[in-house]
């Protein structure tokens, strides 16, 4: 009679995992870690803002934008902090609404801004949240300058046509 040569093993069978699945799992883990870090930074920044420990920081604006900002302040009788935060929010919302690509804005502003000046910018909570939402490295420069130009054109010059 033929004997069965069966040897039992106590180890489970070796799993053969799909390399694509492994790579996807690693990418997903990395993304989750990055999201966690971003959320911690955002929470910490908002907490610092509420506690009043975030100091105003210097931002670059074009010379023409600085003149327009001064004009907005004088005519609207509003402080610089309010106008800067309003300009940032307005430009961000306008670019989202009109689906203007950030690269297009960056190029337009770089062509327009010849001389730069520095202002101290004190962000509010909405602006801080928008900064994190945008995820753009030079968002402050782009949206502040774009916002000042838009506000001046629409509120002072009463030009409602598309600027960019």
Helices and strands as residue ranges (DSSP letters): H 19-51, E 57-62, H 63-76, H 80-97, H 102-112, E 116-121, H 125-134, H 139-151, I 152-156
